[in-house]
Amino acid sequence: METLSLLADGFAVALTPNTLFLAVVGCFLGTIIGALPGLGPSNGVALLIPLAFSLGLGATESLVLMTSVYYGAMYGGRISSILLNIPGDEPALMTTLDGYPMAKQGRAGDALVLSGVASFVGAFLATIGLMLLAPMLARVAFLFGPAEYFALYMLAFCTLGGIASNNQAKAAIAACIGLGIAMIGLDNSTGLPRFTFGELHLMDGVDFLVAIVGLFAVTEVFVFIESHGRSSAIGVTLGKITIPFRDIGRSMVSMLRSTVVGFVAGILPGAGASLGSFLAYMSEKSLVRDNHFGKGDPRGVAAPEAGNNAAAGGALVPMLTLGVPGSGTTAVLLALLLTLNITPGPLLFTERPEVVWGLMASLLIANFVLLVMNVPMVKIFVKILTVPPWVLLPMVTMISFVGIFSLSGSTFDLLLMIGFGVLGFFFRKLDVPTVPIILGILLGNDMEDSLRRAMTISDGDPTYLFSSWIAIVLWVAAVLGFVAPMFLRGVLKKPQAVTD
Amino acid sequence: MSDRIFGLIMICVAAGYIATATQIQTGFISDPVGPKTFPYIVGCVVILCSIMILIKPDTEPEWPALMTFGRLLIAVVVLAGYAMTLRPLGFLLPTAVAAGVISYQISPRAGPAAITGVGLSVGLFVIFKYVLGLGLFAVPREWLG
């Protein structure tokens, strides 16, 4: 009951013309960002944060805009997967496996509608799951002291490291690079500078937005220059859009199962939507009898889409309640919250209920907006896919420069951003994941603070870090999350994207 | 080989990081951990992991040809130039040049690249300045008097 009345308050916030307008704009931009290959959700949100910030939007408004972009990108990713066989973003990779074959059979329209509906089912149910689960988890989070938080940060880095790369050592190095960068600037507790080398620009530390935009957007530009911008001509024709009721009915069970799988995968700190869609596809493949997955089975389109959209909602649970993001994009959203001076965590639910519930109500609304945009209006976005990379990428570059420049007006930050872009390019070549770097920069200071506070409480006794059941469970989960992928890698071999 | 070089570089960086950390001033009121311990831990983890990479490197990545590296270098130089001229020269000219060059590098056709550069420069300026209301200057500020 309490949830319902809070949600009603949330709708009061979300249904103001201003917020509603931002949600629609966010959904539209998000779907475009998701659909365009090379511009994933984390990229898109990272690009838009500086702009939203310099527009002077309030906390709720910015959050509504950005989460609508986030949800929209998750919906949009499937469009290029189905039509071009190039995933619009990483979580949409699994959708290429059956989506593109379906399109080649002349059923592109059916595949788009079906996956749109699946996205809606996954995202809508996950949003409800978020509303039920987040307040409960927020209550548990009140039991968290510095030792538990330190263990939780370890868990986030370990699960992310386990999944993000094929080489745990590289993921760990990436996390440490982020943590190391976070140390730059004035020390929180002594107020003395660290690693600033007397440079005034570094006193405030490295702005995480600079790092995020550099590592995501600028790196992408370099990658495109290297690959000479593969042409992205649409190879399949899209006929009249009709609703394939038979396919939707037949794959409903798959959608619902995948929603559950995706949501749980999303909640795991560090795992995120790619894992959600992967697990959803794999479990459906083994559960559904007489399937022809991989050859254009509608259920193979519905399952990963429901899974990745459900994971997108699930990933918001740890981000909002604990301040620990469940995926790369939620890490970027966390950066947005911190920029807006909102500290996620259990207190957010009691102190700023209008932010939390306003956000949840707008997510519910965003889902309906997205369903309309992605089913009857999907042709508009298909048109946008014909924007050639030699227009798109310069545009991305300029938007990222103006975004960062309008935030700080500092040439130093722009140069630093280019530096991060170059670093990101080499790291991508070397298969060093960049998301742990972002997570490290975002969480580094809090992680150090919780360690220092824990040691102050216990007077320097390290066993204090393992002194509660919650902490022990988190540590065990962290070790498992880091080690398990090494053994499971052979079993769960990711199918490669077919790029022809 | 690439992985070994990466490992070696990371060991050097981490060692430099730890060396810098020893120089951090400790305040007179300090907690048991202090401002140095966490950087030490971070540096040591990097060294340990780098040694693991040295021992067991991954398969060699596909590096671009020397020519491509040249193109990337040009892109970096152009972007750095853009970053440094954006303030003194105003938005329009540097943006048109930088966008044009990036476009040309992705698809080397001069005409479309030039149109892309000019189009993006003017289009984005209108959007940023008049729709989003950002405080950008189209031309050098001195010209505006």
Contacts between the chains, C-beta under 8 A, distances in Angstrom:
chain1	res1	chain2	res2	distance
A	51	B	132	6.5
A	51	B	134	7.8
A	54	B	132	7.8
A	54	B	134	5.8
A	55	B	132	5.9
A	55	B	133	7.0
A	55	B	134	7.9
A	166	B	58	7.3
A	167	B	53	7.5
A	167	B	58	5.8
A	169	B	49	4.1
A	169	B	50	7.7
A	169	B	52	4.4
A	169	B	53	5.2
A	170	B	49	7.5
A	170	B	53	6.8
A	170	B	58	8.0
A	172	B	45	6.2
A	172	B	49	4.8
A	173	B	10	6.0
A	173	B	45	7.9
A	173	B	46	5.5
A	173	B	49	4.8
A	173	B	50	6.7
A	173	B	53	7.7
A	176	B	14	8.0
A	176	B	42	4.8
A	176	B	43	7.8
A	176	B	45	5.1
A	176	B	46	4.7
A	176	B	49	7.5
A	177	B	46	7.5
A	179	B	38	7.7
A	179	B	42	4.9
A	180	B	17	5.9
A	180	B	39	6.9
A	180	B	42	5.0
A	180	B	43	7.3
A	180	B	46	7.6
A	183	B	38	6.8
A	183	B	39	5.3
A	183	B	42	7.3
A	187	B	24	7.6
A	187	B	27	7.9
A	187	B	35	4.5
A	189	B	27	7.6
A	189	B	31	6.4
A	189	B	35	7.3
A	190	B	25	7.7
A	190	B	26	7.0
A	190	B	27	3.4
A	190	B	29	7.7
A	190	B	30	6.7
A	190	B	35	5.6
A	191	B	27	7.0
A	192	B	24	7.1
A	192	B	25	4.9
A	192	B	26	7.9
A	192	B	27	5.9
A	192	B	35	6.9
A	194	B	21	7.6
A	194	B	24	5.2
A	194	B	35	6.2
A	194	B	39	7.3
A	195	B	17	7.7
A	195	B	20	5.9
A	195	B	21	7.7
A	195	B	24	8.0
A	195	B	39	7.7
A	218	B	79	7.5
A	221	B	75	7.3
A	221	B	102	6.6
A	222	B	72	5.8
A	222	B	75	6.5
A	224	B	106	5.6
A	225	B	68	7.9
A	225	B	71	6.0
A	225	B	72	6.0
A	225	B	75	5.5
A	225	B	102	7.4
A	225	B	105	4.8
A	225	B	106	5.9
A	226	B	64	5.0
A	226	B	68	5.5
A	226	B	71	7.8
A	226	B	72	6.5
A	228	B	106	6.6
A	228	B	107	7.3
A	229	B	106	4.0
A	229	B	107	5.7
A	388	B	107	7.1
A	389	B	106	5.6
A	389	B	107	7.3
A	390	B	103	4.6
A	390	B	104	7.9
A	390	B	106	4.3
A	390	B	107	3.8
A	390	B	112	6.7
A	390	B	113	6.9
A	390	B	116	6.4
A	391	B	103	6.9
A	391	B	116	5.2
A	391	B	120	7.5
A	393	B	102	6.3
A	393	B	103	7.5
A	393	B	106	5.6
A	394	B	98	7.7
A	394	B	99	4.0
A	394	B	100	7.6
A	394	B	102	4.4
A	394	B	103	4.6
A	394	B	106	7.8
A	394	B	116	5.9
A	394	B	117	7.2
A	394	B	120	5.8
A	395	B	99	7.5
A	395	B	120	5.7
A	395	B	124	7.3
A	397	B	79	7.2
A	397	B	98	7.2
A	397	B	99	7.1
A	397	B	102	5.6
A	398	B	95	5.7
A	398	B	98	7.2
A	398	B	99	5.6
A	398	B	120	5.9
A	398	B	121	7.9
A	398	B	124	5.6
A	399	B	124	7.2
A	401	B	79	7.8
A	401	B	82	6.6
A	401	B	83	6.9
A	401	B	86	6.9
A	402	B	91	7.9
A	402	B	124	7.0
A	402	B	128	5.8
A	402	B	134	7.1
A	402	B	136	7.3
A	405	B	86	6.1
A	406	B	128	7.8
A	406	B	134	4.9
A	406	B	135	7.4
A	406	B	136	7.6
A	409	B	87	7.5
A	411	B	83	5.6
A	411	B	84	5.7
A	411	B	86	7.5
A	411	B	87	6.3
A	414	B	82	7.9
A	414	B	83	3.5
A	414	B	86	7.2
A	415	B	80	6.2
A	415	B	83	5.3
A	415	B	84	7.7
A	417	B	83	7.9
A	418	B	76	6.3
A	418	B	79	5.1
A	418	B	80	5.8
A	418	B	83	6.5
A	421	B	79	7.8
A	422	B	76	6.1
A	425	B	72	7.4
A	429	B	2	7.6
A	429	B	61	4.7
A	429	B	62	7.7
A	429	B	63	6.7
A	430	B	2	6.2
A	430	B	3	6.7
A	430	B	6	5.5
A	430	B	58	7.9
A	430	B	61	6.0
A	431	B	58	6.2
A	431	B	61	6.8
A	432	B	6	7.6
A	447	B	38	7.9
A	448	B	38	4.4
A	451	B	33	6.2
A	451	B	37	8.0
A	451	B	38	6.5
A	452	B	31	5.1
A	452	B	32	8.0
A	452	B	33	4.5
A	452	B	34	8.0
A	452	B	38	7.8
A	453	B	31	7.9
A	455	B	31	6.5
A	455	B	32	4.7
A	455	B	33	4.6
A	456	B	31	4.6
A	456	B	32	6.3
A	456	B	33	7.7
A	459	B	32	6.6
A	460	B	32	3.7
A	460	B	33	7.7
